[in-house]
């Protein structure tokens, strides 16, 4: 895989969600029927896993020592009108202390450790609590899923640890998008299993595989390689305490990979890393797009959206905790569509909470949006289509534009991003909100996947090269200066040299700020694997991929050069990995900036001279940075002083300024 972004940001565990496709969810009878079609060599493992899932529920019912919380005991498919008891863990966010209301968040000290928990190594054994080690791979959705999972486990008597050798339970949250991701996970599983060598049976750690890969290769994990004790799909995290108990109680395997048509984990507040200034908030799960190349819908299921009020509630909690940046997540995040009445159900279920601020934002007028307040479906971007009847699916729902507008209204000092979208779901309504809300990032991820209309048709993407280009031009007209990023697959089934040249020319024409570029990797079970032939030789794929990368880098270098002399409102992410005396940060347009650590004063709009002062800069601060140089993936700059989103916007009318030389040249031309 190839990525050109921040030179300092090389952690391969952090990837954006790939475009998703459609998956039928399984009811229990359907799952049982599928067992009859399973090869005989895997039948024993699947029967054993299901028997032990039932045993887990029996053990849980008899046990008072280890009980799941109310939200973990609730059935994943139960009606959303049930009473909901929201728990937020501490300040900063995460932190480990139960609070009953937003007011209780103020003044509390956040604990330290993974996911906001105190590290369990020092005292968990003495308290009788068990230790769990979690490793997460893949997209931001997986990161947020691990935070949800930690919340469930914490309430069930488990504390997080960074010491894998001392863990009672080892869980790995997995990605199934590409072969490389899965290969790394197999290696880690073999290592985790080796940690039990030489130990007594009851002393060996329970090893669990969660997420997309768990759903895709469940039989191999349990039977063929026997590297896992637990296999749990993305909709089974509430059941983890029961699955662990089943393994501990019986010594057999346990599995729950049932996909849900309702589960959104809306009533679980994730346990996040203590002191973090940014957070992920999942607003929808699953995907109905049916792209031919993608495995995600077969591991994540159908689209379902969280109710508006639960999202606003979580974002408001994060604002109270001082979080400065929130990224809204979904496999097809901008296809969000939730019933209007669901927000009333959620608010009525809160106990001891002041719901008036949430209700006020939820019911605020968004009359300027065509899709506001549950009106008819506003439509896709021009020239885009989907496999399902969008009007029937989305009529009478709160759609993404309205959600984005109301999330942005909660805290004007909190920057809002979202990923991963599908280009079809960028009607003018969404673009207007992005344009008009200063705290919504002016960087749009627009996965093209290919620049060839023929290839796009084989991919079942629902658009042509021409309609995609027209959408990008619409974005740049409505939102001047908006950055655009993309995903590209080289060597998809049937791709010809002419198809490939179309992709290279698209990279040159659009001029993306960032691109995630990959050679096609066939995934078993996808529409492409079933109905098309992976007929492009690997060496040709790699050669074409390199040509796509070269075309991207040539245009990215030009874009970067144009930034020199501009000033950006930058959120400080942390120390540079290459130089501890420098900070890295991100602009509103998602570009990485490196600048020197120094004490500064308050920025007042002077773009030429840093403001001297005694204020230290720390992660989560907003600072004004003047760009002085660049590489293909990183900007280099000088910190001019501390600022805020609102202050910078008031000074300059945007979250960045144009280089003075360009402004003067444009004025002279007029």
Secondary structure, 3 states (H helix, E strand, C coil): CEEECCCCCCCCCCECCCCCCCCCCCCHHHHHHHHHCCCHHHHHHHHHHHHHHHHHHHHHHHCCCCCCCHHHHCCCCCCCCCCCCCCEECCCCCCCCEECCHHHHCCCCCCCCHHHCCCCCCCHHHHCCEEEEEEECCEHHHHHHHHHHHHHHHHCCEEECCCHHHCCEEEEEECCCCHHHHHHHHHHHHHHHHCCCCCCHHHCCEEEEEEHHHHHCHHHHHHHCCCCCEEECCCCHHHHHHHHHHHHHHCCCEEECCCCCCCCCCCCCCCCCCCCCEEEEECEECCCCCCCCCCHHHHHCCCEECCHHHHHHHHHHHHHCCCCEEEEECCCHHHCEEECCHHHHHHHHCCCCCCHHHHHHHCCCCCCCCCHHHCCCCCCCCCCCCCCCHHHHHCCEEEHHHHHHHHHHHCCCCEEEEECCCHHHCCHHHHHHHHHCCCECCEEECCCECCCHHHHHHHCCCCCHHHHHHHHHHHHHHCCCCEEEEEEEECCCCCCHHHHHHHHHHHHHHCCCEEEEEECCCCCCCHHHHHCCCCCCHHHHHHHHHHHHHHHHHHHHHHHHCCCCCEEEEEEEEECCCCCCEEEEECCCCCEEEEECCCECECCCCCCCCCCCCECCCCCCEEEEEEEEECCCEEEEEEEEEECHHHHHHHHCCCECCCHHHHHHHHHHC
